[in-house]
Every structure is written in C-alpha cells, then in structure tokens.
Amino acid sequence: MTLPIPSLPTPIEILLVEDSEADILLTVEAFAEAGVCNNLTIAHDGVEALEILRGLGDRPRPDVILLDINMPRMNGLELLSELKRDPDFMTIPVIMLTTSAAEEDIMRSYQAFAASYVIKPVEFDRFFQAIQALGRYMLSVVRVPAPDPAAS
C-alpha cells in the first residue's frame, strides 16, 4: 500500500516496514504534519518488504527504509542483513525505528550497516515528535543513486 503525503519540491520515497497499524497511522500523520514530501509504501514484515522491493519494476526505489525489528515471518534484523547483501538494495539507507532499547539489538543493527537507530517512544506525543524529527532529517538526506547495471 502506498500513501501519498502532501508535496514539497523534492519527493522522498519511503518504505516503512512496520507490523503495528497504530504506529503506521502515527507515522503517516507525523510526516504529514511535518510537511515531509514523500510516497510512503508500507510493508507489514520483512517478507512483504522484499516482495515490494523485488517487484518495483519502473517504480522508483525507496530513498530510505524505516525498519522495525520485532515483526512476524522475517524480523527487521534479518531483513537488514538481506538488504545489505543485495547489490540492488545495499546502498539504500536503513533507519531502524523500533521500541527495542536492547544494547544487543542496537549493536547488531549497526554491525549490519543500519544508517541510524531510533527508539520509538511509547508515549504518543514523544513518538509523534520523533517521527517529525526523522522526517526533517530525511529531507536533508542525500539520495544514493541505484546501481547502474551497465556499469558492471
């Protein structure tokens, strides 16, 4: 499912991999309130995210992936490892967006080349503010071009 968010001059393509419907709705609302221009595609677990990424065709690939850790079928750390081994997706920045403050999860995320690790506050207002700050950060992210197969 792709949700358009109000437009700014430079669109950002975001893949949100999140199994909590409440967190999805909060994320959409926070990005809209922050004025983040993007197309937000949602996957509910790692398996669905891979299906979306591998089926992009002519659609733009994500500029950034927001990734929860605790999900069914394929968790966020498994997906992160898979993405960073795949030449087609390894350059997409992945921001871990999770409730886990476990040091082991943080270390494993960075060892698997996560760009950042954001702990979701459980409190609504703090979560909303964290998502808005993340949106402002993403507006400043330099896009990494997709690999050119002809250059290989």
KOLFI-328495 format. One line per field, with one value per residue (C-alpha): residue in one letter; x, y, z. Coordinates in Angstrom, 2 decimals. Each point is the difference from the previous one (the first is absolute). Example, Ala and Ser with C-alpha at 12.3 -4.5 7.8 and 13.67 -1.06 7.14 Angstrom:
// KOLFI-328495
code	c(A, S)
x	c(12.30, 1.37)
y	c(-4.50, 3.44)
z	c(7.80, -0.66)
// end
This chain:
// KOLFI-328495
code	c(M, T, L, P, I, P, S, L, P, T, P, I, E, I, L, L, V, E, D, S, E, A, D, I, L, L, T, V, E, A, F, A, E, A, G, V, C, N, N, L, T, I, A, H, D, G, V, E, A, L, E, I, L, R, G, L, G, D, R, P, R, P, D, V, I, L, L, D, I, N, M, P, R, M, N, G, L, E, L, L, S, E, L, K, R, D, P, D, F, M, T, I, P, V, I, M, L, T, T, S, A, A, E, E, D, I, M, R, S, Y, Q, A, F, A, A, S, Y, V, I, K, P, V, E, F, D, R, F, F, Q, A, I, Q, A, L, G, R, Y, M, L, S, V, V, R, V, P, A, P, D, P, A, A, S)
x	c(0.00, 1.41, -1.29, 0.69, 0.96, -0.34, 2.58, 3.18, 2.47, 2.08, -1.97, 1.40, -0.88, -0.29, -0.54, -1.40, 0.32, -2.26, -2.53, -1.85, -2.96, 0.00, 3.67, -0.66, -2.83, 2.10, 2.89, -2.21, -1.56, 3.35, 1.57, -3.02, 0.15, 3.76, -0.60, 2.18, -0.52, -0.01, -1.69, -0.24, -0.15, -0.87, 1.08, -1.18, 3.07, 3.34, -1.42, -2.51, 2.74, 2.19, -2.98, -0.61, 3.67, 0.48, -3.21, 0.72, 0.36, -0.16, -1.12, 2.61, 1.97, -0.15, 2.34, -0.14, -1.41, -1.46, 0.22, -1.53, 1.81, -2.73, -2.24, -1.45, 1.40, 3.29, 1.11, 1.77, 3.53, -0.45, -1.31, 2.81, 2.60, -1.73, -0.15, 3.66, 1.06, -2.04, 1.83, -3.34, -0.96, 3.21, 0.33, -3.47, 0.36, -1.86, -1.15, -1.01, -3.21, -0.86, -1.03, 3.02, 2.58, 1.95, 3.71, 0.29, -2.60, 1.71, 3.43, -1.30, -1.76, 3.14, 2.10, -2.45, 0.51, -3.14, 0.38, -1.67, -1.90, -3.05, -1.78, -3.75, -1.37, -3.04, -1.62, -2.05, 1.36, 3.63, -0.51, -1.66, 2.91, 2.57, -1.67, -0.18, 3.71, 0.75, -1.95, 1.99, 3.19, -1.10, -0.58, 3.72, 1.14, 2.01, -1.49, 2.21, -0.62, -0.98, 2.84, 0.39, -0.03, 1.76, 2.96, 0.71)
y	c(0.00, 3.42, 3.14, 3.42, 2.70, 3.74, 1.14, 2.01, 0.75, -3.16, -3.19, -2.67, -3.64, -1.80, -3.68, -0.45, -3.58, -0.14, -2.51, 2.30, 1.76, 2.60, 0.86, 0.15, 2.51, 2.08, 0.02, 1.12, 2.75, 1.20, 0.18, 1.94, 2.46, 0.46, 0.79, -2.87, -0.60, -3.67, -3.05, -2.37, -3.67, -2.34, -3.59, -1.89, -2.25, -0.77, -2.50, 2.54, 2.66, -2.24, -0.74, 3.74, 0.76, -2.84, 0.93, 3.72, -0.20, 3.57, 1.45, 1.98, -1.86, 1.33, 2.81, -1.32, -3.01, 0.34, -3.41, -1.45, -2.92, -2.11, -1.30, -3.34, -2.21, 1.93, 2.44, 3.29, -1.23, -2.89, 2.39, 2.48, -2.73, -1.15, 3.55, 0.73, -3.20, 0.90, 2.27, 1.46, 1.21, 0.28, 3.77, 0.86, 1.55, -2.02, 1.68, -2.37, 1.34, -2.28, -0.18, -2.17, 1.76, -3.24, 0.63, -3.27, 1.17, 3.37, -1.59, -2.64, 2.73, 2.07, -3.11, -0.76, 3.57, 1.80, 3.74, 0.93, -1.46, 1.82, -1.33, 0.53, 1.66, -1.77, 3.33, 1.44, 3.58, -1.12, -2.52, 2.70, 2.40, -2.70, -0.74, 3.70, 0.40, -3.06, 1.55, 3.22, -2.07, -1.92, 3.25, 0.66, -3.51, -0.14, -2.56, -2.90, -1.00, -3.54, -2.14, 0.24, -3.56, 1.22, 1.15, -3.54)
z	c(0.00, -0.97, 1.68, -1.52, 2.48, -0.83, -2.53, 0.41, -2.81, 0.43, 0.52, 2.28, -0.58, 3.33, 0.70, 3.52, 1.24, 3.04, 1.29, 2.42, -1.64, 2.78, -0.66, -3.74, 0.50, 2.39, -2.46, -2.89, 2.12, 1.36, -3.48, -1.31, 2.92, -0.49, -3.69, -1.14, -3.68, -0.76, -1.27, 2.89, -0.93, 2.84, 0.55, 3.07, 0.32, -1.63, -2.48, -1.32, -0.17, -2.17, -2.26, -0.42, -0.67, -2.46, -1.82, -0.46, -3.78, -1.32, 3.33, 1.93, 2.62, 3.56, 1.01, 3.55, 1.84, 3.50, 1.61, 3.17, 1.63, 1.56, -2.80, -1.10, -2.80, -0.48, 2.67, -0.62, 0.70, -2.43, -2.66, 0.61, -0.50, -3.19, -1.40, 0.70, -1.82, -3.10, -2.50, -1.16, 3.48, 2.04, -0.59, 1.32, 3.47, 2.64, 3.19, 2.76, 1.58, 2.91, 3.64, 0.80, 2.10, 0.45, -0.44, -1.95, -2.57, -0.36, -0.50, -2.43, -2.02, -0.39, -0.71, -2.83, -1.31, 1.18, -0.65, 3.28, 2.94, 1.38, 3.06, -0.25, 3.08, 1.34, 0.92, -2.90, 0.10, 0.17, -2.84, -2.12, 0.64, -0.79, -3.35, -0.88, 0.80, -2.10, -2.87, 0.21, 0.02, -3.09, -1.89, 0.41, -0.98, -3.19, -2.34, -0.98, -3.63, -0.84, -1.37, -3.76, -1.40, -3.17, 2.09, 1.23)
// end
